[in-house]
């Protein structure tokens, strides 16, 4: 288990850095991060399932200016790691386990916002140190302060991952026997509902005139086509 | 006129990939802007002058991360002109940075975060829902084509045209493209929703027309989201409702059966 946790932490670190600090090539998006986590842990389909459910949930929360959106990257990474690891230890798999992992990870993921705010606040000190370094005429030290920001973002990413993993590993084995059967009745519908909630939030917040009309027209057209063909 | 060598400009481009490494609430991307530009400044200035110019760049700066290369390119050009004594660029550069940062940020946010990202995600999710493991790769490729083009071509344009690079942005009518991309995203998400609902109903051997009813809760949720209700709350409402319905599902199926419409 420790090896799997370590692999998960590595993916969490790489994807977490892509989120703000470097590259921004979107490997931090849940549709990439979750399958990537599950792939390194040997069960990519579990990650793909979780990626589909999480991807659209907070897509409408834009990282504009000083706004810090919820950390869907770590929610996706940790939920995937939990689903794979607990799948082995509980001898269970399937959508139900993925869902309970996600239901635990989503609220705990709020911690991610807190950690990221702390990282950004700490980086303010680094900015002041850059001033000091320039006053002393040391460009090397000034550049180093900028790169040290990567450490604070890394700690925020791995910290969020750790909180979700600890929370999940402590609670899920306890609640799993209680929720396994009720979830069995409705897991497929919850799996469908999560992306639909995300799409509804995007519709509600996207700045496009007549977005709902456009959406309904597109939905009906596609639905009728599939129905008739 | 002393110019920044091509190799240094390439090096600066790579440094721009770390623009937000020390993002903070006080100066946002300011230190990153200084970090990216520094190799260029080192080619143009020496000793005290280099320190004096460098201090001007570690203050507040914020724009969209994919359009920042264009600003850096243009500033590099203006610094070359200043170093050659062609213009009194001191206030010009500060004004230019201030003038373009906010509009570029607004354009980039709308185009990339608001439009392209949901569009690429929507397309990739079609594949993911079908269980195709290439879906993440499809998302990365689809999404990154445009940002990579912006990061490279606009950087080069910024350097070549300096302050006139603003006209290049205006010519491309990016705000219009942002709206078109968002509209395309809404259409794709509509199709995706229909596909997911239809697949689910078919899988459970339920009548297809029931899927059209999905629009009612979705429109209601979107209106509630518009009022500022958090996604977390909406998830809670949706999941709780489904779990409760799940408990009474068998009775509901019997009831629908008795109506004879299945």
Interface residues (C-beta under 8 A of the other chain):
Chain A: X20 X21 X22 X23 X24 X25 X26 X27 X29 X31 X32 X35 X36 X44 X45 X48 X51 X52 X55 X56 X57 X58 X59 X60 X61 X62 X63 X64 X65 X66 X70 X103 X106 X107 X110 X120 X121 X122 X123 X124 X126 X127 X130 X131 X134 X137 X139 X142 X143 X145 X146 X147 X148 X149 X150 X153 X182 X183 X185 X186 X188 X189 X190 X192 X193 X194 X195 X196 X197 X198 X199 X200 X201 X202 X203 X204 X205 X206 X207 X208 X211 X212 X214 X215 X216 X217 X218 X219 X220 X221 X222 X223 X226 X227
Chain B: X17 X18 X20 X21 X22 X23 X24 X25 X26 X27 X28 X30 X31 X32 X34 X35 X38 X42 X51 X54 X55 X58 X62 X65 X66 X105 X109 X110 X113 X114 X117 X118 X121 X124 X125 X128 X129 X131 X133 X135 X136 X139 X140 X143 X144 X147 X179 X182 X183 X185 X186 X187 X188 X189 X190 X191 X192 X193 X194 X195 X196 X197 X198 X200 X203 X204 X208 X209 X211 X212 X214 X215 X217 X218 X219 X221 X222 X223 X224 X225 X226 X231 X232 X234 X235 X238 X239 X242 X243 X245 X246 X247 X249
